[in-house]
Amino acid sequence: MPEQREECFVYIQMPQSEETLTCGRYVRERTAQGDFIGRFVYGRRYRANPRAVPIDPIHLPLSDRTFETTKLEGVFGALRDSGPDAWGRRVIEHELGRLDVSEVEYLLNSPEDRAGALSFGDAQEPPSPTRCFNSTLALEVLLQAARELEALPPGQEPSQELQRLKGLVQAGTSMGGARPKNVVSDEQGIWLAKFPARGDRWNNAAVEAAMLALAKRCDIRVPEYRIEQVGTFPVLLVRRFDREPPVGNSAASSRARMVSALTVLDAEEVHGKERGSYLVLSDELQRWSARPKLDRRELFSRMVLNALVTNNDDHPRNHALIAITEHWRLSPAYDITPNPVHSHERDLAMACGTAAGRRATKNNLVSACIRFGLQREEAIARIDEMRSIVAANWEQEVLSHGGSRADCNAVRPAFEIPGFEADG
């Protein structure tokens, strides 16, 4: 197999500033043996800048060394976090008209909506900032385009109408999972619009909004959100916590650095599934977070909430750290979705205790509470308090956000957790 090499420049928008600088260069090579090696080096001018910040303070600290990785097929976690997700990759593949898109091509073709403060290009100097988000007034057209693109088989030529709409869809490619989405803006801010998918079995907007409301009731930080009715379809708008809208005549929004828990854990993906650990993530917060005591305790609460609502899609990419200034904190919670499992035994996506690994039981959640800075009595009291809040409010929250009794019945098994008090 012949060697392959591709590269790009990495740009960063400086904290709380409109200024974007070239911070380094990324090279990805495929060896004759078929292995991928990624290399990243900070530029000399950037290192000399007194305001320079690392794109990853632990794995890519400011240095003159050339960093190397073979993880994630040679893509550094902080770079992969700024690339497109599953839905975004699908959009880019349709735009390029082929499926053999390389990792660097995904980075280069991901638009301005990407997560965090990084961007990528072929030129040594970063391009001028642009205002490129769709307006919330365009939600109906965006929903139409997303639904048509979702139904289009890979490799099939899109219709003329979809070709016309594809430019709008291009502005939604990098935030959160495989569901159709887009980034929109209004006078209040920049939002992630999460559209209904064709295979939805319940009102996903109402249910996900209800989970954010439950998290808020449990004193867990969540982004601002609202539901917009687009024709007969509800669309959930979640405010981007890594963006602030442009002010005045400025073309640039303020961007915060952001990395997923997968990057913080320095973990690999195994057959598309990330295996991580809340316990290790809590340990890492002591290195990353400017407020580790608060963030570790909140991480415990998020872990408990995921167990109480059977959100077993809580993989490392659905947790993040954010740096609005030079300091890192646990980001607001997002992508909390119940899974109505008809089973007494249910697992989270990440290890949540020392007694039984990923098993979502009270005993297992309590078993490693000291790793979150909690004593056993505190942890038990917190779990009991949150269980009461969820049990008393989940159904009303679904209904108050536009869900129906049928939607409540569809997700009810996620909240009926008879195995929660088990010894595991």
VOPAGU-2260 file (C-alpha; in pm, 1 decimal, decimal comma):
REM VOPAGU-2260
SITE   aa  ch    i         X         Y         Z
SITE  MET   A    0       0,0       0,0       0,0
SITE  PRO   A    1     155,8     336,4    -103,9
SITE  GLU   A    2     220,3     603,8     154,8
SITE  GLN   A    3     -30,5     890,1     165,4
SITE  ARG   A    4      14,9    1235,7     314,9
SITE  GLU   A    5    -229,1    1520,7     367,1
SITE  GLU   A    6    -202,5    1834,2     574,4
SITE  CYS   A    7    -374,3    2156,1     674,3
SITE  PHE   A    8    -316,1    2466,6     880,1
SITE  VAL   A    9    -500,8    2499,4    1210,4
SITE  TYR   A   10    -646,5    2838,1    1307,1
SITE  ILE   A   11    -775,6    2946,7    1645,6
SITE  GLN   A   12    -996,0    3236,3    1747,5
SITE  MET   A   13    -838,5    3391,0    2053,4
SITE  PRO   A   14   -1036,1    3387,5    2379,7
SITE  GLN   A   15   -1295,5    3666,5    2402,4
SITE  SER   A   16   -1160,4    3824,1    2086,2
SITE  GLU   A   17   -1246,7    3857,3    1717,0
SITE  GLU   A   18    -884,0    3785,0    1625,8
SITE  THR   A   19    -811,5    3454,9    1453,8
SITE  LEU   A   20    -451,4    3334,5    1430,1
SITE  THR   A   21    -274,0    3044,4    1268,1
SITE  CYS   A   22    -169,3    2831,6    1562,8
SITE  GLY   A   23      -8,0    2535,3    1390,2
SITE  ARG   A   24       4,9    2275,4    1118,0
SITE  TYR   A   25    -142,9    1927,4    1115,6
SITE  VAL   A   26      -9,9    1642,8     897,9
SITE  ARG   A   27    -169,5    1300,1     862,4
SITE  GLU   A   28      17,9    1016,4     694,9
SITE  ARG   A   29     -71,9     663,5     600,4
SITE  THR   A   30     226,9     434,8     604,6
SITE  ALA   A   31     300,7     149,2     367,3
SITE  GLN   A   32     168,6     -83,7     637,1
SITE  GLY   A   33    -168,9      94,9     637,4
SITE  ASP   A   34    -128,8     266,6     975,1
SITE  PHE   A   35    -219,5     631,7    1029,3
SITE  ILE   A   36      12,4     875,7    1206,1
SITE  GLY   A   37     -87,4    1229,8    1290,6
SITE  ARG   A   38     159,6    1509,2    1363,7
SITE  PHE   A   39      95,1    1857,8    1496,9
SITE  VAL   A   40     334,1    2145,6    1560,6
SITE  TYR   A   41     262,7    2496,2    1690,0
SITE  GLY   A   42     392,6    2781,5    1474,5
SITE  ARG   A   43     680,0    2997,0    1597,3
SITE  ARG   A   44     485,8    3322,5    1567,1
SITE  TYR   A   45     196,2    3178,6    1760,5
SITE  ARG   A   46     417,4    3046,6    2040,7
SITE  ALA   A   47     575,2    3390,5    2069,9
SITE  ASN   A   48     236,9    3558,4    2113,8
SITE  PRO   A   49     189,3    3643,5    2484,2
SITE  ARG   A   50    -185,3    3567,1    2452,8
SITE  ALA   A   51    -132,8    3222,4    2297,2
SITE  VAL   A   52    -334,0    2938,9    2452,1
SITE  PRO   A   53    -296,6    2564,9    2386,8
SITE  ILE   A   54    -568,4    2387,5    2191,7
SITE  ASP   A   55    -537,8    2104,7    2446,5
SITE  PRO   A   56    -344,4    2192,2    2764,3
SITE  ILE   A   57    -269,5    1830,7    2858,2
SITE  HIS   A   58    -202,5    1643,1    2533,0
SITE  LEU   A   59     -98,2    1939,7    2313,9
SITE  PRO   A   60      60,9    2194,5    2550,7
SITE  LEU   A   61     233,9    2498,8    2403,8
SITE  SER   A   62     574,7    2372,6    2297,9
SITE  ASP   A   63     817,6    2369,1    2006,3
SITE  ARG   A   64     801,1    1989,6    1984,7
SITE  THR   A   65     624,1    1793,8    1712,5
SITE  PHE   A   66     342,6    1592,3    1868,5
SITE  GLU   A   67     250,1    1252,1    1725,0
SITE  THR   A   68     -50,9    1023,7    1764,4
SITE  THR   A   69    -177,5     697,5    1619,3
SITE  LYS   A   70    -507,6     714,1    1810,4
SITE  LEU   A   71    -833,9     788,1    1628,2
SITE  GLU   A   72    -654,1     693,7    1306,5
SITE  GLY   A   73    -399,8     969,7    1350,6
SITE  VAL   A   74    -641,5    1252,3    1437,1
SITE  PHE   A   75    -571,8    1441,2    1758,6
SITE  GLY   A   76    -878,8    1451,5    1979,1
SITE  ALA   A   77    -893,3    1831,6    1995,8
SITE  LEU   A   78    -895,2    1846,5    1615,2
SITE  ARG   A   79   -1152,1    1568,0    1576,9
SITE  ASP   A   80   -1382,2    1748,5    1819,4
SITE  SER   A   81   -1386,1    2045,5    1581,3
SITE  GLY   A   82   -1471,6    1826,3    1284,4
SITE  PRO   A   83   -1812,9    1712,8    1160,8
SITE  ASP   A   84   -2024,8    1453,0    1337,4
SITE  ALA   A   85   -2208,7    1166,5    1168,2
SITE  TRP   A   86   -2477,9    1394,3    1021,9
SITE  GLY   A   87   -2217,7    1648,4     912,9
SITE  ARG   A   88   -2009,4    1383,0     740,4
SITE  ARG   A   89   -2316,0    1271,9     551,6
SITE  VAL   A   90   -2379,6    1628,5     434,6
SITE  ILE   A   91   -2016,8    1669,6     324,2
SITE  GLU   A   92   -2018,4    1335,9     139,4
SITE  HIS   A   93   -2326,0    1443,7     -55,1
SITE  GLU   A   94   -2168,3    1782,0    -127,3
SITE  LEU   A   95   -1845,8    1624,6    -256,8
SITE  GLY   A   96   -2034,2    1348,2    -438,4
SITE  ARG   A   97   -1826,9    1061,7    -297,0
SITE  LEU   A   98   -1790,1     843,7      10,9
SITE  ASP   A   99   -1408,4     812,4      24,3
SITE  VAL   A  100   -1361,8    1140,8     208,8
SITE  SER   A  101   -1044,5    1160,1     419,4
SITE  GLU   A  102   -1025,7    1294,6     773,4
SITE  VAL   A  103    -841,8    1608,9     663,1
SITE  GLU   A  104   -1101,6    1665,7     390,6
SITE  TYR   A  105   -1375,6    1645,8     652,1
SITE  LEU   A  106   -1191,9    1914,2     852,4
SITE  LEU   A  107   -1136,7    2136,3     550,7
SITE  ASN   A  108   -1497,3    2108,8     433,0
SITE  SER   A  109   -1667,0    2159,0     768,9
SITE  PRO   A  110   -1823,1    2506,5     781,7
SITE  GLU   A  111   -1825,6    2783,4    1036,1
SITE  ASP   A  112   -2066,7    2606,2    1270,5
SITE  ARG   A  113   -1799,3    2365,3    1394,2
SITE  ALA   A  114   -1763,7    2317,5    1767,5
SITE  GLY   A  115   -1509,2    2519,3    1960,1
SITE  ALA   A  116   -1262,8    2784,6    1849,9
SITE  LEU   A  117   -1064,4    2596,8    1584,5
SITE  SER   A  118   -1090,0    2610,2    1206,4
SITE  PHE   A  119    -884,4    2467,7     922,3
SITE  GLY   A  120    -754,1    2568,7     582,2
SITE  ASP   A  121    -492,2    2528,7     307,3
SITE  ALA   A  122    -354,6    2882,6     340,6
SITE  GLN   A  123     -96,9    2982,4     594,6
SITE  GLU   A  124    -301,9    3288,3     691,5
SITE  PRO   A  125    -658,9    3239,8     820,5
SITE  PRO   A  126    -945,7    3369,9     606,3
SITE  SER   A  127   -1151,2    3672,2     707,6
SITE  PRO   A  128   -1446,7    3592,9     937,2
SITE  THR   A  129   -1789,9    3571,5     780,8
SITE  ARG   A  130   -2148,3    3576,2     905,2
SITE  CYS   A  131   -2275,5    3251,2     760,4
SITE  PHE   A  132   -2550,3    3122,5     989,5
SITE  ASN   A  133   -2903,5    3080,1     863,4
SITE  SER   A  134   -3178,3    3278,6    1029,3
SITE  THR   A  135   -3436,6    3110,4    1247,7
SITE  LEU   A  136   -3680,5    3248,1     990,0
SITE  ALA   A  137   -3546,9    2982,5     749,9
SITE  LEU   A  138   -3633,1    2686,0     973,9
SITE  GLU   A  139   -3910,3    2557,0     745,9
SITE  VAL   A  140   -3680,9    2548,2     443,5
SITE  LEU   A  141   -3398,6    2395,0     648,1
SITE  LEU   A  142   -3629,1    2124,3     781,2
SITE  GLN   A  143   -3739,0    2039,2     426,8
SITE  ALA   A  144   -3378,9    2014,0     309,1
SITE  ALA   A  145   -3272,1    1804,8     608,5
SITE  ARG   A  146   -3556,8    1557,1     562,5
SITE  GLU   A  147   -3482,5    1516,1     191,4
SITE  LEU   A  148   -3111,6    1470,6     257,6
SITE  GLU   A  149   -3180,8    1219,7     535,8
SITE  ALA   A  150   -3384,6    1006,4     293,2
SITE  LEU   A  151   -3125,8    1021,5      12,1
SITE  PRO   A  152   -2916,7     701,2     -12,1
SITE  PRO   A  153   -2539,0     756,7     -11,0
SITE  GLY   A  154   -2406,1     811,2    -361,5
SITE  GLN   A  155   -2744,2     890,3    -516,2
SITE  GLU   A  156   -2767,4    1213,7    -712,9
SITE  PRO   A  157   -2990,2    1467,9    -533,6
SITE  SER   A  158   -3287,0    1628,2    -705,7
SITE  GLN   A  159   -3261,1    1976,8    -850,9
SITE  GLU   A  160   -3464,9    2111,2    -560,3
SITE  LEU   A  161   -3235,0    1949,9    -305,6
SITE  GLN   A  162   -2934,2    2083,8    -496,7
SITE  ARG   A  163   -3083,2    2429,2    -446,0
SITE  LEU   A  164   -3129,0    2370,4     -73,7
SITE  LYS   A  165   -2794,2    2203,2      -6,5
SITE  GLY   A  166   -2618,8    2534,2      44,9
SITE  LEU   A  167   -2844,5    2598,7     342,0
SITE  VAL   A  168   -2782,6    2252,9     486,4
SITE  GLN   A  169   -2405,4    2308,4     465,8
SITE  ALA   A  170   -2421,4    2538,9     767,5
SITE  GLY   A  171   -2512,3    2247,5     995,8
SITE  THR   A  172   -2246,7    1983,8    1023,2
SITE  SER   A  173   -2058,0    1944,4    1344,6
SITE  MET   A  174   -2259,4    1947,9    1665,8
SITE  GLY   A  175   -2388,2    1639,2    1838,4
SITE  GLY   A  176   -2459,0    1302,5    1682,4
SITE  ALA   A  177   -2633,2    1158,2    1378,7
SITE  ARG   A  178   -2967,5    1341,5    1391,8
SITE  PRO   A  179   -3048,1    1606,0    1128,9
SITE  LYS   A  180   -2965,2    1954,0    1252,8
SITE  ASN   A  181   -2854,1    2301,3    1152,3
SITE  VAL   A  182   -2712,1    2611,3    1314,6
SITE  VAL   A  183   -2931,3    2920,5    1307,1
SITE  SER   A  184   -2916,5    3265,4    1460,3
SITE  ASP   A  185   -3148,1    3539,5    1573,0
SITE  GLU   A  186   -3121,2    3854,9    1781,8
SITE  GLN   A  187   -3095,0    3640,0    2097,2
SITE  GLY   A  188   -2798,8    3428,5    1994,8
SITE  ILE   A  189   -2676,1    3129,8    1795,1
SITE  TRP   A  190   -2874,5    2807,8    1822,0
SITE  LEU   A  191   -2845,9    2442,7    1728,3
SITE  ALA   A  192   -3174,5    2349,9    1558,8
SITE  LYS   A  193   -3247,9    1978,9    1611,7
SITE  PHE   A  194   -3500,0    1854,1    1358,2
SITE  PRO   A  195   -3727,5    1550,8    1392,6
SITE  ALA   A  196   -3586,9    1239,1    1224,3
SITE  ARG   A  197   -3793,1    1011,8    1001,1
SITE  GLY   A  198   -3764,0     716,9    1239,7
SITE  ASP   A  199   -3868,3     899,6    1557,3
SITE  ARG   A  200   -4113,1     702,2    1772,5
SITE  TRP   A  201   -4218,1     999,9    1986,4
SITE  ASN   A  202   -4200,0    1379,5    1991,0
SITE  ASN   A  203   -3824,5    1399,4    2030,2
SITE  ALA   A  204   -3819,7    1778,7    2072,3
SITE  ALA   A  205   -4065,1    1768,5    2363,6
SITE  VAL   A  206   -3892,1    1476,2    2534,1
SITE  GLU   A  207   -3539,2    1616,4    2501,6
SITE  ALA   A  208   -3656,3    1959,1    2621,2
SITE  ALA   A  209   -3821,0    1787,8    2918,6
SITE  MET   A  210   -3489,8    1621,4    3006,7
SITE  LEU   A  211   -3314,4    1959,2    3002,3
SITE  ALA   A  212   -3587,9    2091,1    3231,2
SITE  LEU   A  213   -3539,7    1796,7    3469,5
SITE  ALA   A  214   -3164,9    1859,0    3472,7
SITE  LYS   A  215   -3227,5    2221,8    3561,3
SITE  ARG   A  216   -3460,7    2115,7    3843,6
SITE  CYS   A  217   -3171,1    1903,8    3973,3
SITE  ASP   A  218   -2936,5    2207,8    3973,5
SITE  ILE   A  219   -2746,1    2083,7    3669,2
SITE  ARG   A  220   -2635,4    2356,2    3427,0
SITE  VAL   A  221   -2799,8    2335,5    3083,7
SITE  PRO   A  222   -2802,1    2566,9    2781,3
SITE  GLU   A  223   -3095,2    2795,1    2710,5
SITE  TYR   A  224   -3348,3    2617,3    2488,3
SITE  ARG   A  225   -3689,5    2656,0    2328,3
SITE  ILE   A  226   -3921,0    2471,9    2088,7
SITE  GLU   A  227   -4030,9    2626,1    1758,4
SITE  GLN   A  228   -4327,7    2480,7    1573,5
SITE  VAL   A  229   -4241,2    2457,3    1202,3
SITE  GLY   A  230   -4561,7    2359,7    1025,4
SITE  THR   A  231   -4661,9    2033,6    1192,3
SITE  PHE   A  232   -4308,6    1960,9    1314,5
SITE  PRO   A  233   -4160,4    2068,6    1650,3
SITE  VAL   A  234   -3796,2    2178,7    1630,5
SITE  LEU   A  235   -3580,6    2201,1    1942,6
SITE  LEU   A  236   -3347,2    2502,0    1953,2
SITE  VAL   A  237   -3055,4    2471,2    2196,7
SITE  ARG   A  238   -2837,5    2775,9    2242,6
SITE  ARG   A  239   -2473,5    2722,6    2149,7
SITE  PHE   A  240   -2270,4    2759,7    2467,4
SITE  ASP   A  241   -1945,0    2782,0    2269,2
SITE  ARG   A  242   -2061,9    3088,8    2072,3
SITE  GLU   A  243   -2169,1    3445,1    2133,3
SITE  PRO   A  244   -2330,2    3635,2    1844,6
SITE  PRO   A  245   -2143,3    3915,3    1662,3
SITE  VAL   A  246   -2179,4    4261,5    1814,8
SITE  GLY   A  247   -2254,5    4565,4    1599,0
SITE  ASN   A  248   -2086,1    4551,5    1258,9
SITE  SER   A  249   -1853,3    4271,0    1356,4
SITE  ALA   A  250   -1847,6    3967,3    1127,7
SITE  ALA   A  251   -1707,9    3729,7    1390,7
SITE  SER   A  252   -1888,6    3560,9    1674,9
SITE  SER   A  253   -1695,3    3503,4    1996,1
SITE  ARG   A  254   -1584,2    3139,0    2005,1
SITE  ALA   A  255   -1480,1    2931,5    2303,7
SITE  ARG   A  256   -1242,1    2637,9    2292,3
SITE  MET   A  257   -1417,2    2306,4    2343,3
SITE  VAL   A  258   -1306,3    1943,9    2373,9
SITE  SER   A  259   -1509,3    1628,8    2427,7
SITE  ALA   A  260   -1463,3    1394,2    2720,7
SITE  LEU   A  261   -1319,9    1147,5    2469,0
SITE  THR   A  262   -1028,4    1387,4    2423,3
SITE  VAL   A  263    -998,2    1456,0    2796,7
SITE  LEU   A  264    -984,2    1080,7    2860,6
SITE  ASP   A  265    -734,2    1035,6    2573,5
SITE  ALA   A  266    -950,5     741,2    2472,2
SITE  GLU   A  267    -999,6     541,4    2154,6
SITE  GLU   A  268   -1319,0     448,0    1974,7
SITE  VAL   A  269   -1386,9      75,6    1948,2
SITE  HIS   A  270   -1611,5     -29,4    1658,5
SITE  GLY   A  271   -1786,2     307,4    1670,1
SITE  LYS   A  272   -1849,8     279,6    2044,9
SITE  GLU   A  273   -1657,9     490,1    2292,0
SITE  ARG   A  274   -1590,1     326,8    2624,3
SITE  GLY   A  275   -1506,7     571,4    2896,3
SITE  SER   A  276   -1538,8     619,3    3269,0
SITE  TYR   A  277   -1710,7     886,3    3475,6
SITE  LEU   A  278   -1462,5     805,7    3749,4
SITE  VAL   A  279   -1157,8     874,7    3533,6
SITE  LEU   A  280   -1326,5    1181,8    3386,0
SITE  SER   A  281   -1376,6    1314,2    3739,3
SITE  ASP   A  282   -1008,5    1248,7    3810,5
SITE  GLU   A  283    -914,6    1440,2    3495,0
SITE  LEU   A  284   -1124,6    1738,1    3600,9
SITE  GLN   A  285    -872,3    1791,8    3879,5
SITE  ARG   A  286    -613,1    1859,6    3607,8
SITE  TRP   A  287    -832,8    2041,9    3356,2
SITE  SER   A  288   -1093,2    2241,3    3548,0
SITE  ALA   A  289   -1046,4    2581,5    3707,4
SITE  ARG   A  290   -1322,4    2481,2    3955,3
SITE  PRO   A  291   -1265,2    2107,3    4002,1
SITE  LYS   A  292   -1466,8    2067,2    4322,4
SITE  LEU   A  293   -1782,2    2213,3    4166,0
SITE  ASP   A  294   -1737,0    2034,2    3834,6
SITE  ARG   A  295   -1672,6    1692,6    3989,6
SITE  ARG   A  296   -1985,6    1717,2    4203,8
SITE  GLU   A  297   -2191,5    1826,9    3904,9
SITE  LEU   A  298   -2052,1    1539,2    3699,9
SITE  PHE   A  299   -2179,0    1301,8    3968,4
SITE  SER   A  300   -2526,0    1456,9    3941,7
SITE  ARG   A  301   -2523,0    1421,8    3562,8
SITE  MET   A  302   -2423,3    1058,5    3593,8
SITE  VAL   A  303   -2710,6     998,8    3836,5
SITE  LEU   A  304   -2959,6    1178,8    3611,8
SITE  ASN   A  305   -2856,2     963,8    3315,0
SITE  ALA   A  306   -2920,0     654,3    3527,7
SITE  LEU   A  307   -3259,9     782,5    3645,3
SITE  VAL   A  308   -3384,0     861,3    3291,4
SITE  THR   A  309   -3204,5     566,8    3124,2
SITE  ASN   A  310   -2992,5     786,3    2902,1
SITE  ASN   A  311   -2747,9     518,1    2789,9
SITE  ASP   A  312   -2625,3     733,3    2500,8
SITE  ASP   A  313   -2406,8     920,4    2751,3
SITE  HIS   A  314   -2084,0     829,6    2570,9
SITE  PRO   A  315   -1771,2    1048,3    2600,5
SITE  ARG   A  316   -1857,5    1262,4    2297,9
SITE  ASN   A  317   -2174,8    1370,3    2477,0
SITE  HIS   A  318   -1975,8    1535,9    2754,4
SITE  ALA   A  319   -1744,0    1831,4    2703,3
SITE  LEU   A  320   -1514,3    2087,1    2859,3
SITE  ILE   A  321   -1520,5    2448,6    2748,1
SITE  ALA   A  322   -1281,7    2744,6    2782,0
SITE  ILE   A  323   -1447,7    3081,8    2729,7
SITE  THR   A  324   -1140,6    3254,3    2877,2
SITE  GLU   A  325    -803,2    3085,8    2921,2
SITE  HIS   A  326    -953,2    2857,4    3189,2
SITE  TRP   A  327   -1139,0    2527,8    3133,3
SITE  ARG   A  328   -1468,1    2420,7    3293,1
SITE  LEU   A  329   -1717,0    2138,1    3251,4
SITE  SER   A  330   -1960,7    2253,5    2982,7
SITE  PRO   A  331   -2338,6    2272,0    3034,6
SITE  ALA   A  332   -2511,1    1935,9    2996,9
SITE  TYR   A  333   -2655,0    1844,3    2656,9
SITE  ASP   A  334   -2795,8    1553,4    2454,7
SITE  ILE   A  335   -2989,3    1394,7    2742,1
SITE  THR   A  336   -3222,6    1141,4    2580,7
SITE  PRO   A  337   -3420,0     866,2    2759,7
SITE  ASN   A  338   -3414,1     513,4    2622,1
SITE  PRO   A  339   -3724,3     312,7    2719,3
SITE  VAL   A  340   -3548,5     -16,4    2793,7
SITE  HIS   A  341   -3777,9    -298,4    2905,4
SITE  SER   A  342   -3528,2    -457,1    3140,9
SITE  HIS   A  343   -3444,2    -462,8    3509,9
SITE  GLU   A  344   -3076,7    -444,8    3421,4
SITE  ARG   A  345   -2956,2    -136,7    3237,1
SITE  ASP   A  346   -2611,4       6,2    3176,0
SITE  LEU   A  347   -2476,8     352,1    3107,0
SITE  ALA   A  348   -2230,4     406,4    2823,8
SITE  MET   A  349   -1946,2     477,9    3066,5
SITE  ALA   A  350   -1832,2     312,7    3387,6
SITE  CYS   A  351   -2016,1     475,7    3678,6
SITE  GLY   A  352   -1894,2     278,8    3980,8
SITE  THR   A  353   -1648,8      27,8    4118,8
SITE  ALA   A  354   -1909,8    -226,6    4230,6
SITE  ALA   A  355   -2050,6    -314,6    3887,6
SITE  GLY   A  356   -1884,2    -113,4    3612,3
SITE  ARG   A  357   -2147,1      50,1    3386,9
SITE  ARG   A  358   -2450,2     -90,8    3571,4
SITE  ALA   A  359   -2700,4     188,7    3649,3
SITE  THR   A  360   -2791,0      96,0    4007,5
SITE  LYS   A  361   -2788,7     304,3    4321,4
SITE  ASN   A  362   -2527,7      89,2    4490,9
SITE  ASN   A  363   -2293,6     111,0    4193,0
SITE  LEU   A  364   -2335,8     488,2    4164,0
SITE  VAL   A  365   -2252,7     530,7    4531,7
SITE  SER   A  366   -1958,5     288,8    4523,9
SITE  ALA   A  367   -1706,9     540,4    4386,8
SITE  CYS   A  368   -1855,7     862,8    4526,1
SITE  ILE   A  369   -1524,6     959,8    4684,7
SITE  ARG   A  370   -1382,1     996,5    4332,5
SITE  PHE   A  371   -1629,3    1285,2    4287,8
SITE  GLY   A  372   -1543,5    1450,2    4619,3
SITE  LEU   A  373   -1853,7    1316,8    4797,0
SITE  GLN   A  374   -1893,3    1119,8    5115,5
SITE  ARG   A  375   -2122,6     815,7    5102,6
SITE  GLU   A  376   -2400,2     986,7    5300,7
SITE  GLU   A  377   -2388,6    1290,2    5070,4
SITE  ALA   A  378   -2405,1    1071,2    4761,2
SITE  ILE   A  379   -2703,2     870,3    4888,1
SITE  ALA   A  380   -2889,7    1188,7    4982,3
SITE  ARG   A  381   -2821,2    1341,0    4639,9
SITE  ILE   A  382   -2943,5    1031,2    4455,8
SITE  ASP   A  383   -3261,2    1010,0    4667,4
SITE  GLU   A  384   -3331,9    1380,7    4614,0
SITE  MET   A  385   -3285,6    1356,1    4237,3
SITE  ARG   A  386   -3491,2    1038,2    4212,3
SITE  SER   A  387   -3782,0    1215,7    4381,7
SITE  ILE   A  388   -3751,1    1515,0    4148,4
SITE  VAL   A  389   -3745,3    1299,7    3834,3
SITE  ALA   A  390   -4031,6    1073,0    3945,4
SITE  ALA   A  391   -4253,1    1367,2    4040,1
SITE  ASN   A  392   -4190,7    1582,8    3733,6
SITE  TRP   A  393   -4086,2    1392,5    3419,7
SITE  GLU   A  394   -4434,9    1333,6    3280,1
SITE  GLN   A  395   -4554,0    1688,7    3341,8
SITE  GLU   A  396   -4238,9    1826,8    3180,5
SITE  VAL   A  397   -4299,1    1621,2    2864,0
SITE  LEU   A  398   -4658,5    1745,3    2846,9
SITE  SER   A  399   -4568,9    2108,0    2919,2
SITE  HIS   A  400   -4315,8    2105,4    2634,3
SITE  GLY   A  401   -4574,5    1993,4    2379,5
SITE  GLY   A  402   -4563,4    1616,0    2419,7
SITE  SER   A  403   -4875,2    1400,4    2430,8
SITE  ARG   A  404   -4995,2    1123,1    2661,2
SITE  ALA   A  405   -4888,9     882,5    2386,8
SITE  ASP   A  406   -4536,6    1029,0    2398,1
SITE  CYS   A  407   -4530,3     982,5    2775,9
SITE  ASN   A  408   -4642,3     620,3    2742,1
SITE  ALA   A  409   -4376,2     558,8    2475,8
SITE  VAL   A  410   -4089,9     673,0    2701,0
SITE  ARG   A  411   -4237,1     561,3    3035,2
SITE  PRO   A  412   -4017,7     245,7    3067,5
SITE  ALA   A  413   -3711,4     474,6    3080,0
SITE  PHE   A  414   -3837,1     610,5    3414,3
SITE  GLU   A  415   -3965,5     285,1    3559,0
SITE  ILE   A  416   -3641,6     142,5    3698,4
SITE  PRO   A  417   -3725,1    -148,1    3932,4
SITE  GLY   A  418   -3366,3    -274,3    3925,5
SITE  PHE   A  419   -3225,4      56,4    4052,2
SITE  GLU   A  420   -3212,4     -61,6    4414,9
SITE  ALA   A  421   -3035,3    -384,7    4322,7
SITE  ASP   A  422   -2703,0    -472,0    4483,3
SITE  GLY   A  423   -2509,7    -433,1    4157,3
